[in-house]
Amino acid sequence: MMVRWHGRCGATAASTAAAASAPMRSTAGRAGARRRDHARLVGGRRSHRLVGGRRSQQVLLASPSAAASPLRLIQHKREAWWFYRYLSLVYDKIVNPGHWTEAMRDEALAPAKLSEGEGSLRVVDVGGGTGFSTLGIVAAGVAPERITLVDQSPHQLKKARGKAALEGCTIQEEDAEDLSFASDSFDRYVSCGSIEYWPDPQRGICEAYRVIKPGALACMVGPVHPTHPFSRMMADAWMLFPTEQEYIDWFTAAGFEDVKLTRIGPSWYRGCRKHGLIMGCSVTGIKPVGATGQSPLDLGPKAEAAAAEGGSGVTWSNAMRTLARVVLGSTAGLYYFLLPIYMWLKNLLLPKSISFK
């Protein structure tokens, strides 16, 4: 892996070849079985075969194992819906200043090459919420009429619809793991701060592959897992914080080529990543020029759909359980709203010569 420092956010870029290259040394080793339910081969088997000189993957995927997963109180659609029902009221004023600044957004979206096409690119922003990342897409030169902003939260989308700069954008409710768009529809796929709520991240990344055109590019921005023991405990109790290697593995398994990862973070963290970051990396991949349609990775039915078929409908017990998860998860998440303040004060008071790593 090659790493180089660049950018005003103290970012690094890490590149990996796609499926044909030797795998990077995993950064997830210290996590052990912590994320096996989100690995692309959970209790399953994989075989490879060459088709037309290119490697094809055949996957038999077992159901995710809840026993191997951390608590993650809000890493599911129902809990996320309620979480944002109230967070949407203050999202732009609380989340963005501490975790997702304009400088970070510009750094994260640069690898997406949104300025290509002189505004004619057709872009889908998945999990775009209040439209903060969409504003960055517009600022990069994409015409609003060429942008589709989707999210599962009607409350977040209401905020997006109220922003004058997004007038002309198509804004609608969608499921990131089951998009309604035709295959090979978009020139760019962008998703910022959404993957942490997906029950099955691999499935969502396969959807990114499906909806973009051959030769088009997908860009995923999301959190990175902490190594500090207490921060790791808080992160695992709240939602999904993937490791950098997991992002690369998910993109590669979905069929993307030229997979690259760029590190981002608030400037006042001085490059510190041990506490994890709610917005910590930008990952890009290209759909092969000769590929059309869905990902070569064959996944079974969605875990949440299977649960619904099993009879776990809306009941008083389920409602109370969801409420408890949202309250407890929000409590765990509070740590990550206070952490940037701590880091900001630390940056303000300590000499610049001191490293926070």
N, C-alpha and C positions, 0 to 999 in steps of 0.2 A: 504494500500500500504506500502510495506517495502522498505526502502531506506538505502543504505550503500555506504560509500565513498571508492573509490579504484582507483588505476592507477595513472600514472604520469601526466595525463591531468586533474586531479581533477574531475574524472567522478563519477557519481552515477549510481546505477542500481535500476530499479523499476520493479517489477514483478507483473503480474496479472494472475489469472487463466483464462481459456478460457470462453466459453459461459455460463457454469454452475455457475460461481462464481458471487458474488454480484458485481455490477458495481462500479468502482472507482469514487470518487468525481470528477466531471468534472473540468478541468482546463480551460475550454472554456467558463465558465459562463460569465466572464467579457467581452467576445467578442459578446455576444448576438446573433443576427441574422447574424453576420459577415460571417459565413461559412455555412449557411444552404444549399447552393447549392452544397457543397461538403460533407455534412453529408450523411450517407448511406441510410437515409430515407427522401428524399427531397419531401415534399408535398405528401408523399405516405403513405401506410399502411403496417404493418407487422403482420403476424400471426405466431404462433409457434405450432408445433405438434410433438409428440413423435413417432419416427419410429425405431423399433427394440431397444427400450430402450434409444435411443439418440434423442436429440432435433434437429428438422429440421426447417429451416426457409423458409417461403414463402413470397416473397416481391413483392409488386406492387409499382413500382418506377415512380414517376412523373418526368417530364423534369426539369433540373436545372433552377433555377430562377435567371436570370441575375441581376434583380433588387436588390436581397439580397446580391449580391457579391460586394466586394471591386473592385477597378479599375483593378488592376493586369494587367498591360500593356503587360507583356511578359509571361503570363501563358497560352500560347497556342502554338501548334506545329509550325504554320507558323512563328510567331514572334520569337520563340526560334531558328528556323532554321537560320534566318537572324542574330539574336543576336550572335550565335556561328560561323556564317560565318566569322566574324571579331575577335571575342574573341578567337577563336581557335589559332590565330597567337601568342597570348601571354598568353594563359590560364595557362600553366605549370609554367610560370615565375611570374604571378600576383596573380592568384586565390589561388594556393596551399600554398604559403608561409604564407598568412594571414588567410586562412580559413580552409585549409585541409592539415595539415602537415602529415609527415610520422608517427609521434607518435600518432596523432589522428586516422589515418587510421588503424594502428595496433590495437588500442583500440577498434575501431568500428567493425573491422572484427573478433576480438577474439570470440564474441558470436556465430559466424557462424560455429565455430568448423571445420575449413577448413583443419586442420592437420589430421583429422580422415581419415582412408582409405589409409594412406601411399601414397598419391599422385594419387590414383585411382578414386577419386570423379569426377563426371562430373558436371561442374559448368557453369552457364550462368551468365554473368555480363551485366545487362540491364541498358542502359544509361551510359555505361562505358566511353564514350568520348575519351579522349586522352590516356586512358589506365592506369591512375594513380592508380585507385582502382584495376585494373587487375594485376598490378605489385605487389600489396599487396597480392593478391590471389596466385600468383606464389611464393612469398616469404614465404607464409604459408605452402608451400610444394606441391601444386597442379601442376601436369605436364601441361605445356602449351598446349599440344595436347588434354587435357581434358577440355579446357576452350573455351567457345564461348563468344565473346565480341560483343555486339550489341549497336547501337545508331542510331538516326534518322539523325545525322549530318555527311555528308560525309567528311566535313572539319576536324572535330574532329577525325574521324576514320583514316584519312590520317596520322595524327600525331601518332596515336597508331601503325599503320603499320610500322612506321619508327623506332620503339623501338626494339632493338636487343633482349631484354629479353622476348619479346612477340612473337618471332618467333615460329611458330607452332600453335599459337592460331587461331581459326576460327574467322574472323572479318567480320561482315556484317551489312547492314542497316536493321533496324527493327522498328516497332511501339510498344512501351511498353504496350499499351492498346490492342494490337491485334497481339500477337506474332505468328510466322508461325510454331513454333515447335509443335510436337505431345504432347498430354497430357502424364503426368507421365514420362518425359524424363530425368530430371536432379536430381542429388543428392543434389545440393545446388542452390539457387537463390540469387544473390547479386545485389543490385542496390544502387549506391551512388551518391547523388546530382542530381537526375533526377526527382523525384516526384514533385518538385516545378513547373515543366513545363507541367505536365499532366492535361489536361482539366477535367478528371474524375479520381481522385486518387483511388477511390474504385474499378474502373474497372481494373486499372493496378495491384492492389493488388490481385484481383481475378485471373488475368492472372498468377501472381506469384504462386498462389495456384494450378492452372491447370497444369502448366508445370513441377512441381516437383513431385517426386515419393511419394507414401504413406510412411509416417514416415520421409520424408525429411524435410529440414529446409530452410526457406527463411529469408533473412537479408536485411532490408531497412535502409539506412542512408540518413538523410536529414535535412532540416532547422527546427528551432523551432520559434514559434511566439513571438515577443517582447511584453513587458508590458509597456515600456517607451513610452509615448505618441508620441513624434516626430519619434522615431525609428519605432513605429507601423505604423505611417502614411506613412513613406518611404517604409516599407516592403509591405504594402497593395497596394501601387501604382506600385510596381515592379513585384512581382510574389507571388506564394502561399507559405506562411510560416505556416504550420499546428501547432496546439497545440499538446502537448504530448498525451492528451486524444484522440484526433482525430486519431492519429496513432493506438492506442490500439483499438479504436472502429472499424476502417477500417479492421484491421487484424482479429479481433474477428468476425465481420460480414461476412468476406470472408470464415470463417470456420476453421481458424487456432486455434490450441491449444497451451497451455503453452506460451502465448504471453508475452514477456518481453521487457522492454525499458532500455537502458543504455545511460546516458548522456555523451556527449563528448564536447570538446571546447578547444580553444587555451590556453596553460598554462598561458600566460600573462594576460588573462582575470580574473584570480584568482577566477574562478567559477561564474563570473557574467553572468547572462542570461537575464537581463531585456531589453537589446538592441536586443535580438534575435540573432540567429546564423545561418549562411548559412549552416554549417554542425554542427548540435547540438545534434543529438541523433541517436542511432542505435537500431532498433526494430527487434526482431526475433519472428518467430512463426513456429510451426510444423504442417505439414499436417497429420491428423489422420492416423494411421496405416491401418485402414480398409477402408479408403476413396480412391477412384480412380476418375480420370477425373476432370471435371470442378468443380468450387466452387458451394456450395449449394445456394449461393446468386444469384438469378435470376435478371439480369439487362436488361433493354430495350436497344434499339439501341443507339449507340454512339451519343453524342450531336453534335459533329462536322460532323458526317456522315449525321445526320438529317438536319443540316444547309446546307450541300452541295446539298442534294436532294431538298431543298427549293429554289435552284437557285442562291446561293451565290458563283458563280464561280469566276475565276480570271478576274477581270476587272480593269480598270485604277483607279476607285474609291477605290476598295479594296486594290490595290497595294499602293496607297497613304496613306490609312488608316493604313496599316501594317507598312509602313515606319515611320509614325508619332508615332505609338505605340512603335516601336523599339527605336526611338530617345528619346522619353519621358521616356520610361521604363529604358533605359540605364542611363539617367540622374538621375532617382530615385535610380537606382542601384549603382551609383557612391558613394552615401553615405555609402553603405556597403563595398566599397573598401577602403574608408578613415577611417572608424570606427576602423579596426584593428590597424592602425597606431596610432590613438588617444589612444587606449587601451594599446598599446605597450609603448608609451611615459609615460602614466599614471603609468604603472607598473614599468618603469625605474626610475621615479622621486619620487614616493610616498613610504613611509616606508612600509615594508612587513606586518606590523601589521594592516594596514588599509584595511578594507574589501571593495570590489567594488560592493557588492550586494545591 
